[in-house]
Each structure stands twice: as C-alpha cells, then as structure tokens.
C-alpha cells in the first residue's frame, strides 16, 4: 500500500537524528552541485538575522530531483527542509520545488540532500531568502492538553506559495507530543469543542488559540503484537509459513463440526488453502494477526501463558504463536459469510454499511477491516469526523506496529467521504472490495481447544442476514 505521508515523516525523523551539518559560506545562498552525485547526503545551513517572523525561501526553476517511486523498491532522491530546533521538517522530491517559495517558521533552516545509488538530476539552487513581514504571518497559541507537554506558539504564513502543500500541522514534529492510548484528531477553538482545524491544514488567519482534540483508542499499545506482518517470521531459521500438526488437525475438525458434510463450499476452499501448510514460504498473515489481537482483547483466547508474557506487546514471533496466527489466517474461508461486507461502491448497501462501520468504531468497538484492493487487513480502533465533514477511521496496522499509538502522524487512517459514498487510504488510494465485522463471537466455533460453541458461527450468520435485511428496509423506507 502507498504510504507517502508515513514514509516522509519517517525519513524526516531519521534525518533529524543522524545528520551532520555543514554551515554554508557567509552570505552564500545554499546550492548543490549540478548534477548532484549518487549516494550523497549533504546538509547546508543558513540563517538570517532580524527575522522574528520566519523566512521565505525561493528556489530556481531548474530545481529537480530523481522522483521517489513509492510503488517500487527504488528509493529516489529528495531534499528535506527543516529547522535546527526540530520543530519543522518537510521533504520534497521530483520537481516539487521548481520555482517554489517555502515558508519556514524560524530565522534559521537546514537543507539536506539525500540521493540513492543511481540516476540523478539538477539538484537545487536557492535564489533568495528574505525575512517574513509581520503582516504576512500570524501566531497561534496551541494547548496540547497533556500532562507532560507545555503550551506552545506556532507561526503560519498568510501568503499563497507555489508549493502545492502549504505549511501545516502535519509538518510539525513533536518527539514527546502524544497521550498514551489516545489519538490527536485535530484542533478546536475551545476545550472539548468540535474540530475546526485538521492535522493536515493550517488554521484560519483569524485563529489565535487552539486546543488539541483527542479521541481514545480502543486498543492500547500493550494490547498489540510488536512484530510486523510481512517482514518474515523466522521459524526454525527459515522464512516460512508455519502451522503445527495439531492446529492443522483442529482447523479441519472445527470446519467439519461447524459445517458438516453438507453442500457448503467453505471446507473445500479451506482445504485447498491449507495444502502443504507446514513448509509453505511465508507470505503474510495480517488477517490472522488482527484476529488474534482482537480475540485476546475481548477475552475469547489467551495466548499470553505460552510465553509467560504479561501483555501482547511482550509476545515474540515464536512457532507456537505463529501457528495460531496462521490458523486464524486460514479461517478467512470460514469467516466471509458472517462479515458485514460492503461489496462495491454504489451498491444499495454501501452507504448504510459505511455508517454502521463508522458508528461501531466511534462507539469504542474494535473492528476487523480489510480490502481486496489493498490485499490487507487491519483493526479499526477509533473514528471521528474532521473539519471537512469527512469520516476518519484510525487503525492498528500490523505492517507498522512499532508506531501505533506513539504520535498523531504515525497511525494508519482511512477517509470516508462526507456523503459515505467512497473511502480512501491515506487520502490517495481508493479502497474497494471491503469487508468488516465487529462481532468476534463466531470464532468460538473455531476455537483451537475444540470446546467452543458449535452454534456460534450459525448465530453470527443469522445476525448478519438480519443486519442486511434491516439495512435494505431502511433504504426502501427512505425511497418511499
């Protein structure tokens, strides 16, 4: 999946802790070689006295870097603009800076050029740096509303610039600016008020004071698995899919108990998926990791004793746990009839099911959420409506567990349009082929101990059918 915003912030953070700075010659404007070299990492620093309201930096029309291709393994080249105080950092690639003007809320800035092993371009040339005038900027007092963070002031520019993305809250880095177990959804004009400014927007020029708007996450950091899906689980020294003989046997036994030998396709499909499970090369088990996390949260299973762990965050990818994860990963074939699928955008059920999904997450439920277009499954752990009226789903993504709950800009998020007609990932990728459920009780019939309720899946199936009819009835009532 595309992770441009996430990758940008990670790269900026790495830069801030690893760069060695070289001051530019006195009064000389920063400029790279043309073309710049491969495998370069060069930092320029520039300051201007008597600039209490920040600086405007203008770049030449020739400024260009090898574009970053987020869908390929090739890194590309980029220039990061940041302040020595580490309160602002923004990354540019391709021709985004050609002829552009960038506002920096400080009297000093650094430019860091990073290039990969091949393909380069002109680089950059700063043509002017000037101090911002008082009437060109405005200051906002921000109240983070946390016990360990003080209030702070930020400067924003009133001027329109040539850069598509104006300076905003998403470009501010607060190393310790977060609340454990909460998510910073935006800013309000009064304590506890509605969101008036999103994290990706600058506040309006008439704003003088803002209060952080936090929402609680339904999963804490201690409740998530600390290792990443897709990084390769080292089982017996090999990167492979792993399932114990016992779990493999229980997989088929539970399917038989639940569905019997009737004309139902699930056991057949599942058996095909389970061919040679013991030595299969690992391909990822996001569904299994999400299900295990949710079942542990709701108390349907307890995997902690197998590693004498006090919480999920202490669990390691050892073979017994990986086997359980892959056991539930294979249960997707049994799970699909009881999921509240959204099918395709434009279907009669889509908007109503979008609302149901959002309301469930906003009400504090953990929601299993996946998409065929992403080929991925996550757990939605919070939801809110932003200043634009869009509906945001915040998720624990087991591809990047290390960043869950650590700050406002490192969680996966999905944006549902204000009219509930579409959904995007990170505001870029359209998400299709959606499935979701907030009721995990049907997994009791698939319990590894074999003691779960045989009827649990059937009850969940009929609940799902009831939900479908209720939604259809609502649609018909509105139509007439």
N, C-alpha and C positions, 0 to 999 in steps of 0.2 A: 504494500500500500504506500501511497505517496505521503511523505512526512516532511514536506519542505519547511514548515514553520518549526517543527520539532528539531529537525536537523540543524537549522540555522541557529537556534538557541544553544544547542549542544556545542556546536563549533565555536560560537562566541564565548561560551563558558570555558572551553578548553584553551582558547586563545588567551583569555584573561589571566589564567593561572600559569601559562607556560611561555609567554612572550618575553623576549629580551629586547629592550627599547634602545634605539639609536636616535639621538637628537639630530634634527635637520640643521644645516648650516644657518648661521644667524641671518634672519630676514629672507632666507631662501624658501620658496614655496615647495612643498613636497612634490616629487615627481619620480616615477620609476624609470628603469631602462626601457627602451623601445626597440624591439620587443623585450619583455622581461624573460628571465631564464626559467628553465624547468627546475622542479624541486626547490623552489625558492620559499623562504619565509623571512621577510624583511619588514621592519617596523620603522615608521617615521613619526616624529613627534613635533607638534607645532603649537605655539602659544601666542596670544596677543594680549598685551596689557590694556587696561581700561576697557574691558568687555564684560561688565557685570551682568548683561542680559543674554550672554551666549554669542555664538558665532554663526555666520553663514559661509559655507564652503562651496565654491563653484568649480566644476570640473570641465575640461576641454571636451569638444565634440568628438575627439578621437578616442576618448577613454573607453576601453573594451577589454574583456577577459574571456577566456575559454568558458563557455556556459557550463554550469553544473547540470548533469543529466540525472535527475532523481529516480528515474525508472531503470537506470543501468548501473553497472558496478563501477564505471569510471567516475572519478571524483569531480574533475574540472577545477577551475581556478576562481578565486574570489578575493575581494577587498573588504576588510572589516573596519568600520569607523567606530571608535569607542573613546571614552574619556578615562583618564588616569584614575579617577575616583571610582571607576567600575559601576557607575550608575546608569550608563547608556552604552549600548552596543548594537550595531546594525550591520548586516552582511549584504554585499552586492555582488552580482555575477553578470556575465554577458555584457550587454550594452546598457544596463540599467542606469549607469552614472554618466552616460554620454550627454554633455551639455547640462547636467543636472545641478541643482542647488540643494544643499543639505544643511539643515539647521542642527546645531549641537548646543545643548544647554550648559555650556561651560566656556571658560576662556582658554581652555587647552584641550587638544584632541590628539589621538593617535590613529595612524593608518597602518594596517597590517595586510601585506600582500602574501597570499599563500597559493602556490601552484603545484600541480602534480608532475608526474614523470614525463609527460609528452603533451604536445600541442600548446602553443602559447599565442598571445595576441599583443596589441599595442601596449597595454597596461594603463596607467593613469597619469594625468597631469593636472595639478591644481592651478587654476588660472587666477583665482582671487580668494582672499579670506578677509571678511570685514566684520566688525562688531555690530551686533543687532541693536537697533534703537529701542528705547523704552516703549514707544507706541507700537512696535512690531510684535511684541510678545506679551504674555500675561502669566501671572503666577497663581498657582493653586495650592492651597494647604490641604494635604491628604492625611486622613486619620486611618491608619491600618487596623485599629481596633483589636490589637493583640497585646498580650501581657509583656512580650519581650521585644516589641518594636515601637520606636518613638514616632511621633508625627513628623512629617517632612514636607518640604515645599518643592514643587516642580515647575519649571518654565516650559511654556509651549509657544509655538510660533503662530501668528495670525496670517502669515503670508502663504499663498499657494506656491508650491515649488514644482519643479519639473519631475521630481521623483514620484512615481505612482503611489507609494505608500508613505503618507506623511508620518511624522514623529508621533508615536502613540505610547500607551502604557505597556504594550507588548514588547517594546524595545528597552524597557527599564529592567534592570537585573537587581533583585533583592536577595542576596545569598541566604538570609535567615527570615525572609518575609513570608511566613506562612503560619497557619494554625493546624496543628496535628488533627487529622480526621475531618478537616473542612476544605472547601474549595472556594477560591475567590472568584465570584461570578461577575463582578463589576463594581461600580461605584454609585452611591446615592447622595442626594443633596441634604439628607438628614439621617440621623442614626436610625437604622431599621427601615429606611424608606425604600421605595421601588428603584430599580436600576435605571439610572439616567445616562450612564456612560459605560460602554462595554470596554473590555480589556484591549480590544483592537482598534479603538477610536480615541481621538483626542477629545477632551471635554470642550464644551462650547466656550467662547471667549468671555461670556458673562458669568462664568463659574468662578467662584473664589474659594470654595471649600467643599470637600468631598469626604464621604465616609465609606469604608470598604463594606461590600455586601457579600457576606459569607454564607454558604449553604453546607449542610452537613452531608458527609459521605456515608453511605450505608455499610461500607466495608472499611475498616481501619487498616493501616499499614501492617499491623500484626496478623491480620487475617488473610493475607495474600501469599502466594508462593513466590519466593525470592528469585527463582531462576527463570530464564527466558525460554519461551516456546520457540522452536526453530533454530536454536543455537547448537543443537546436537547434544543428546544425552549420552554421557559416557557410561555405558553398561558393559561390564567385563572388558573394559579397554577398547570397546568398539562403538562407533556412532551408528546405532541401530534401533529399530523398533523392538520393544521388549514386552513379552506377556508370559506370565508363568503358566505352567500346565494347569494348575488349579483354577486360575482366573479364566483361562480359555475354556475349561470344562464348565464352570459356572455360567459363563456367557451363554453357551448353548442350552444349558439346563434351564436357566431363567427364561430364555426365549421360548423354550418348549412349554414351560409351566404357564407362561403368560398367554401364548397364542395357540398352543396345542398343535395339532397337525392339520388344522383346517386350511381352507384355500386363502391364506393370507401371505402376501409376498415378503413380509419383513424377515422371517427366518431364512428364506432363500437368499435374499440380498445380503443379510448379515453374514451368512456362511461364506459367501463369495468374498466379502471384505476381509474375512478372517483367515483366508488361505495363507498358510505358512507364516503365522504371526510371530514366531519365536525369533527368527533371524532377519526379518524384513528391515531394510535400511530405514533409518528414521526420517520421517517427512514432516513431522509436526503434529502436535496433539492439543491444539488450542481449545477445542471443544471439551476434551477430557479434563484439561487443567481448569477451565471455567466451571465445569460441573462439580469437580472435586472441591473447589473453593466454596461454591455455593452450598453444597451438601454439608460441608463442615460448618459453615456459618449457621445454617438452620438446624444443625444437630442430627441430621439423618445418618451421618457416618462420623467416625472419629479415627483419623489417621495418625494423630499425634503419638500414641503409645508405641508405634512401630519404630520411632526414632527417639523416644523419650524426650520429645520436644514439648515446650510449654505453649507454643503458638505456631501458626502456619509459617510465619516469617523465619523460623528456625529450621524448617524442613529442607533436606537436601535431595537432589535427584538420584536417590539410590534405587536399586532394581525393584524392591517391593512397592515403593511408591509409584515408580514409573509404570509398573504393571497395572496398578489400579487406575492411573490416569488413562492408559491406553485401553483398559477395559471399558471405561465410560466413553472414551473417544469412539469405540466401535458401536456403542449403543445409540449412535445417531440414527441408525436404521430403524430402531425401535421407537425413537423419540419423535420422529417427524409427524405422525398422525395426531399428536396431542399438543403441538406447538400452535400458537396463535399466528399463523403465517400471514404476512401482508401481501403475499403473491406478487403482483406487479403494480406499478404506479398507474393510476387511472381506473383500477378496478373498484366496484361499488364498496368494497370493504376497506379500502386503503386508508382513507382519511379517518374513519372511525377507529380503526385499529391503531393508527398513529396516535390518536388522542388517548386510547387505552394504555398504550405503551408508555407515553409521557406521564400520564397521571399515576401510573403504578410506580414508576421510578421517583417521581416527585413526592409520592406518599411514603417513601422510605424503603421500598422493596428492592431486593437485588433481582435484576432482570437479565436472563440469558438472551443475548442479542447477537445475531450473525447475519451474514450476507454472502450469497453465492458470487457476486461480483468482486467482493474483497477476498473471497475464499478464506474467511477468518471468522472467529467467534470471540466476543468479549463479554464482560459483565458490566451492565449499566448500573451505576451506583449513586447517581444523583441526576436531577433535572431542574431546569429553570428557564424562564423566558427573559431574553435580553432586551436591551433598549430599543431594538428594531422590531420587536414583536416576534422574533424567531424563537423557536423552542430548542434548547440545547440539552443534549444527552451527554453526561460525563461518565467515562467508563474506565474500569480497570482493564488494561490491555496486557495480556501475559507475554506479549512480544517485548515490552519495555517495563517490567515490573519495578525496576530499581528507582524509577522516577515517580511512581504512584504516590500521590499524597504529599509530595515534598514541596511543591510550589504551584502557583496558579497556571504556569505555562507548560507544564510537562505531563499533563493528563491527556488522553485521547478524548476527543469530543466529536459529536455528530450534530449537524444543524438541520432541524426540520423547518421548512418554510412556514411563514405565519398562517397560511391557509391550510396547512397539513398535507399539501399535495406532493411534496418531494422531500428528499433527505440527502444531505451531502456529508462526506467525510472531510474534516479539516477545511470545510468551505470550498473544496476543489473537486473531489471525486464524487460523482453520483453513485448512490448506493442502491442496488437492486437485488431482487431475489431474497427478500428479507424474511427471517424467521425469529420468533421471540417467545419466551414463556417466563412467567414469574411464579409458577406453581411447580415446585420440585418434588411434590409428594409422590408422583408416579414412579420415581426412581426407586421407591420402596419395593416395587415388584421385581426390580433388577438388582436388589441388594446382594452383595457378594457372599454374605453369610448364609443365604438361602432361607432366611427366616422372615423375609419381608412379606407384605400382603400381596397375594396373587392378584387381588382385585384392584390394587392401587392404580395400575395403568388404565384399566377399563373405566374406573370412576373418572380419571382425568380426561379420557377420550370423550365421555359423555358431557363433561363440563365444557370441553372445547366446542362440541356440537351446539350446546346450549348458548354459548357466547356468540357463535356465528349467527344463530337464529335471532338473538337479541339485537345484534348489530344490523342485520337485514331488516328487522322490524322497525328499528329507529330510522333507517334510510327510507323505508316505504312510508312511514308516518310523516316524515318531512316532505316527501314527494307529493303527498295528497293533503 
